């Protein structure tokens, strides 16, 4: 049985080719892992956006309820003791 000896150049070429293939495969796998990671992050961000939109709608409804004129008037009368002004307390702009 005869063993063929490889020249130094052939060994470097084979090692270089193997290294290039390993680097390309590593880059490909890294890229796939990053895409999966970005997908998870995107899903989490979308979920958080939906939750924040729900919270904004709830807060807008709460704001509208708190600013309702009948509620403001009732609070002014009950908590602050305010009442309608008397006729002598009203100042008209046109000087009446």
Residue pairs with C-beta under 8 A, 6 or more apart in sequence:
6 14
65 71
76 82
77 83
